[in-house]
C-alpha cells in the first residue's frame, strides 16, 4: 500500500529571491496492491512529479508518503549511466533490486534483442535500443506497483505487442499507475482514475468518471503524433 | 493476449515469472529498508568502479588518479633539493613533502567530486538517494587514496628512507579519516553553492591550490613566527598534517597541534554540510 498524506511539492529555481512554484497541493491518496489507477492531467499538471514522488525519485516539500509496497521507476525511465556499458548497466540494476544479474541479462537479451549492444556504452546507443532497454528493465523487475509516464511501450510494432503482453501479465499480480493525458490509454488499462488539475488530485472509483471530469476541465486535444501513437497500440 | 504470442516470447514470459524479490517477505520494515539500502550501495560501488573505464583497465585508471600527488611530491622534492639542499625537517626532502601532500590530496580528492555528484543527480534510480551517490563517491575516493598511500609509503621506505614506515600508524589513520570527514562536509556545502552559481567551480580550483601554501605542506608550522603561526593554526588542514607527521617522525614539533579543534571542525563541517544539503534539496530545476 502507498499512502500520500497532504503532500505538497514546491520547485525552486536557482534564485533564492524568487518564491517557490507550487506544483502539487495537498495530495491525499491511498493506493492498494492490485489497484489499476490512471492519473489524467494536461501538460505541466504535475503527473511526472507525482510519479517521481511515488517511486521515491523525489521527496515532497511537505506532507508524508508511506510506502509499504514497492513501486517501480517509471517504465522506460532513462536512468542509464552514460559511461557504463549495457551489460554493466543491467548488472547494476540487478544488484540494486536484488535479482540474479545473469538471468536479468538473459531475459533482456532475449526479449529486447540487444545482444549485439551488450558491450557498447549507454551513451552511444541508438535511441531505439535505449528505449527498448529501459522498457524491458522496467517490466522485468518484480514490483507491487508499475508506474508509467504517458507510455507503456516503445520501439516497433512487434516489440510493442510483446510489451503489451508483459503488461497484461504484470497487471494480474501487481498494481499499475498510469499517468497520461490520453483518456483512451487510461480507459484501456485502468479501472479507477484521478485527475490532476491546478495542482490538486481528484480521485474516482471508475475511470470513466475520471475521464468525464478530465474532459470537462481540460478540453484541449492531444497532439497529432501522440494521437497516432495511442491509436497504434 | 498471451495466446497471440510467439513460442519464443512464451519462454521469455516463463522466465519473467520466476523473477522474485527476495526482500519482499521480510516483515521488519527497518531490516527490509536496510537491505534495500545496502544493495543500492553495493550497486553504486560497482558503478563507480565501471565508470572509470572498461573492466580490464579499471585498476590502471585508478592508479592514474594517484600519479598527480606523486608528481607533486617529486617536483617539490626536486625544487627544494636544488634550491636549499636541506630538507625542512628530517633526513629526506621527499619524505617530508610526502607527509604533507598525502593529507592535502585526501582533502582535495574527497572534496573535489561535487561536479560528479551534481551530474549523477539526474541519472540515479529510485533505489538510491543522491546522498547515497555522494557517500559512495567520497568512500571510493578515500579507498583509492588509502591504497595509493600505502603503496607510496611502502615504496618510500624501500627507496628513500626507512623512516617512511609510521611509528604510530593510528595517528596517520586518524588524521586522514578526519581530513576525509572534513572534506565530505565541505563537499556538500560546495554542491549547494554550485547549484546557485556554476562559477564556484572555478573559484574552488584556485582556493584549493592556494590551500597548499597555508597548510604546512612545504614547511613546519611550529618553526614559523608566532603571528603567522596563529593564522596557520586556524586552518584545520594544518592540524591534520601535523597529526599525520606525528605518526611518521618520532620528535616532530607539534606544540601548536590542537586535536580537539580538528575533530570538532571535521564533525561540525559534516553536520553543516548535511543540513545545507537537506535545505537545498528542492533547488532542482525541471524534473
HADDOCK unambig.tbl for C-alpha pairs under 7 A between the chains (distance, minus, plus):
assign (segid A and resid 11 and name CA) (segid B and resid 282 and name CA) 6.23 0.50 0.50
assign (segid A and resid 11 and name CA) (segid B and resid 283 and name CA) 6.75 0.50 0.50
assign (segid A and resid 11 and name CA) (segid B and resid 284 and name CA) 6.90 0.50 0.50
assign (segid A and resid 12 and name CA) (segid B and resid 282 and name CA) 6.26 0.50 0.50
assign (segid A and resid 12 and name CA) (segid B and resid 283 and name CA) 4.93 0.50 0.50
assign (segid A and resid 12 and name CA) (segid B and resid 284 and name CA) 6.59 0.50 0.50
assign (segid A and resid 12 and name CA) (segid B and resid 285 and name CA) 6.98 0.50 0.50
assign (segid A and resid 13 and name CA) (segid B and resid 283 and name CA) 5.98 0.50 0.50
assign (segid A and resid 13 and name CA) (segid B and resid 284 and name CA) 6.81 0.50 0.50
assign (segid A and resid 13 and name CA) (segid B and resid 285 and name CA) 5.89 0.50 0.50
assign (segid A and resid 14 and name CA) (segid B and resid 195 and name CA) 6.61 0.50 0.50
assign (segid A and resid 14 and name CA) (segid B and resid 196 and name CA) 5.26 0.50 0.50
assign (segid A and resid 14 and name CA) (segid B and resid 283 and name CA) 6.42 0.50 0.50
assign (segid A and resid 15 and name CA) (segid B and resid 196 and name CA) 6.88 0.50 0.50
assign (segid A and resid 55 and name CA) (segid B and resid 126 and name CA) 6.23 0.50 0.50
assign (segid A and resid 56 and name CA) (segid B and resid 126 and name CA) 5.23 0.50 0.50
assign (segid A and resid 57 and name CA) (segid B and resid 126 and name CA) 4.69 0.50 0.50
assign (segid A and resid 73 and name CA) (segid B and resid 126 and name CA) 6.39 0.50 0.50
assign (segid A and resid 79 and name CA) (segid B and resid 123 and name CA) 4.69 0.50 0.50
assign (segid A and resid 79 and name CA) (segid B and resid 124 and name CA) 5.97 0.50 0.50
assign (segid A and resid 79 and name CA) (segid B and resid 125 and name CA) 6.21 0.50 0.50
assign (segid A and resid 80 and name CA) (segid B and resid 123 and name CA) 6.62 0.50 0.50
assign (segid A and resid 81 and name CA) (segid B and resid 123 and name CA) 6.25 0.50 0.50
assign (segid A and resid 83 and name CA) (segid B and resid 51 and name CA) 5.48 0.50 0.50
assign (segid A and resid 84 and name CA) (segid B and resid 50 and name CA) 6.29 0.50 0.50
assign (segid A and resid 84 and name CA) (segid B and resid 51 and name CA) 6.02 0.50 0.50
assign (segid A and resid 92 and name CA) (segid B and resid 43 and name CA) 5.33 0.50 0.50
assign (segid A and resid 92 and name CA) (segid B and resid 47 and name CA) 6.62 0.50 0.50
assign (segid A and resid 95 and name CA) (segid B and resid 39 and name CA) 6.22 0.50 0.50
assign (segid A and resid 95 and name CA) (segid B and resid 43 and name CA) 5.47 0.50 0.50
assign (segid A and resid 96 and name CA) (segid B and resid 39 and name CA) 5.29 0.50 0.50
assign (segid A and resid 96 and name CA) (segid B and resid 40 and name CA) 4.68 0.50 0.50
assign (segid A and resid 96 and name CA) (segid B and resid 43 and name CA) 5.50 0.50 0.50
assign (segid A and resid 96 and name CA) (segid B and resid 127 and name CA) 6.74 0.50 0.50
assign (segid A and resid 98 and name CA) (segid B and resid 21 and name CA) 6.58 0.50 0.50
assign (segid A and resid 98 and name CA) (segid B and resid 39 and name CA) 6.88 0.50 0.50
assign (segid A and resid 99 and name CA) (segid B and resid 19 and name CA) 6.87 0.50 0.50
assign (segid A and resid 99 and name CA) (segid B and resid 21 and name CA) 6.72 0.50 0.50
assign (segid A and resid 107 and name CA) (segid B and resid 12 and name CA) 6.42 0.50 0.50
assign (segid A and resid 110 and name CA) (segid B and resid 12 and name CA) 6.92 0.50 0.50
assign (segid A and resid 111 and name CA) (segid B and resid 12 and name CA) 6.43 0.50 0.50
assign (segid A and resid 140 and name CA) (segid B and resid 16 and name CA) 6.19 0.50 0.50
assign (segid A and resid 141 and name CA) (segid B and resid 19 and name CA) 6.82 0.50 0.50
assign (segid A and resid 142 and name CA) (segid B and resid 19 and name CA) 6.32 0.50 0.50
assign (segid A and resid 142 and name CA) (segid B and resid 20 and name CA) 5.72 0.50 0.50
assign (segid A and resid 142 and name CA) (segid B and resid 21 and name CA) 6.08 0.50 0.50
assign (segid A and resid 165 and name CA) (segid B and resid 1 and name CA) 5.92 0.50 0.50
assign (segid A and resid 165 and name CA) (segid B and resid 2 and name CA) 6.11 0.50 0.50
